[in-house]
Amino acid sequence: GKPRPGILRTTVFKRNVEANYRLKMKNSRYVLSEVDKKFPTLPFTLAHFEDERGARMGVTECVSHGLLTPYPVLHEQKSAKV
């Protein structure tokens, strides 16, 4: 089958090391500094952060300015073979 993006929210992201932007929100700066320390080039999930709710808020600003790349959740049809 052919995988298509689903309706579930993305929780896996990767740092775009070429992009630079001065973030405004405190949560966004926290998320980006933690990502740079722990996962500079590897994909990571929001579950790795202590404050997952604050991380979710910070990730939105980082994604909108191109600092993080989201990995979309893909789905197959129910009867399709993988």
Secondary structure as UniProt FT lines:
FT   STRAND          4..5
FT   STRAND          12..15
FT   TURN            17..18
FT   HELIX           26..38
FT   STRAND          44..45
FT   HELIX           46..48
FT   HELIX           52..64
FT   TURN            65..66
FT   STRAND          68..71
FT   STRAND          74..75
FT   TURN            78..79
//
